Amino acid sequence: MPTPVSQLALNGLRDLTMLKWYVIPLLAIVFYIYTLEIKKAKSSGNWDAIYAGLTLFGVDFFNETWNGWVFHFTQHSAFWTTPGETALRTMMGWNIEIMFMFAIAGIYGVAILMNVYGLGIMDWIY
């Protein structure tokens, strides 16, 4: 039996009728940021920001996937849920706003490291 919060998170899961208007400008912002970073990467050869953005998004996707599997197997609750208002809930603990945030957060982190500390991602490894 799902918990009340889990039941709230399941309501409207991947329901496109609850899609809100502000998803379009947020998606445009994400596309704009990636377009600028790809343009910079093509001219400089430094793809660290793109790698960081996609990596952080991929790690969050992995976390949300195992969180959904926890709910699937327990049929009680996931580790975390997003039962609140959202433009689109894609998984139990993931919504479109969180997806956009993680898509941008890696690029933002690299920009801070490179501009403030003068470090790139590969500088940590080598």
N, C-alpha and C positions, 0 to 999 in steps of 0.2 A: 504494500500500500504506500503510494508516494506521500511525502510530507506535504502540508499545505503550500509551502513555498515552492517545492518542486512542481506541484500541480499548476501553480501560477506561471512558472517558467515554461511549462509545456503548452499552456494556452497561447495560441498565436504563434507557435513554433513554425517558422518558414511560411508564414501566412502573408502572401503578397498584398492582400487587401488592406493591411495595416501600414503599408509603405508610406512614409511621410515625405513631404516636398523637400525638406532640407537635406535629403540624401544626395540629391543631384549636385548642389554646390559643394558639399563635402567631397564627393567623388571627383569633382573638377579640381579642387584644391590638391587632392592626392595626385591626380594625373599631372597637374602643373608642376608640383615639386619633383616628381620623378622625371618629367621631361627636362626640367632645368638641370637636374643632376646627371642625367644621361648625356646631355649636351656638354656639360663640363667634363664628364668622364671621357667622352670621345676626343676632346681637344687635349686633355692633360694625360690621358692614359691611366688615371687613378680611379678605379671603380670601387673603392672602399665604401663609399656612401651607399651605393646601390646594393652591394653585397650585404652591408649591415642592415639595411631596411628589409630586404627580402629574408635574411636570416632571422631577424627578430620576429617578423610576421610568421615565418615557418615554425619557429619554436612555439609561438603562441598557438598556432594551429594544432601542433602536436599535443600541447597541454590541454586544449579544449577537447581534443579527440579522446584522450584517456579519461578525462572528466566525464564525458558522455558515456563511455564504456562502464565506468563505475556505476552510473545510474542504471544503465541497461541491465547489468548483472545483479545489482542489489534490489532494483525496483523500489527503492526507498528514497534515496537522495544521492545527489552528486556531491563532490567536495565543495563546489560553489555553484551558485545559480544567478541568473539575472532576471528576476521576476518583474522588475520595474518597467516604466514606460520606455519604449524604444521605437525606432522607425522600422526595424526588422530584426527579429531574433532568429539567428541561424542555428545555434546549438543551445544546450541548456545553460551554459555559462558565457555565451558569446553573442554579441549583437553587432550590428553594422557600425555603431559608433566606436566600439572597442576595436573592431577590425581596422578602421581608418586610423585610429590612434597608434596601433602597433605598426601599421604600414609606414607611418611617418616617424615614429620614435627612433628607429635605428639610424635614419638619415640625420635626424636632429642630434643624436648622440655623437655621431662621427663629426658633424660640423662643430660641435662644442670642443671635442678633443683636438681637432686639427687647428681650430682658430685660437683657442685659449692656451692649449698646452703644446701645440705644434707636433702632435703625435698622429700617426695614421694607424690603422688596424694592424698592418704588417709590421710596424715598428715594435709591437708587443711580442710578436712571434720571433723575429730575427734580431 
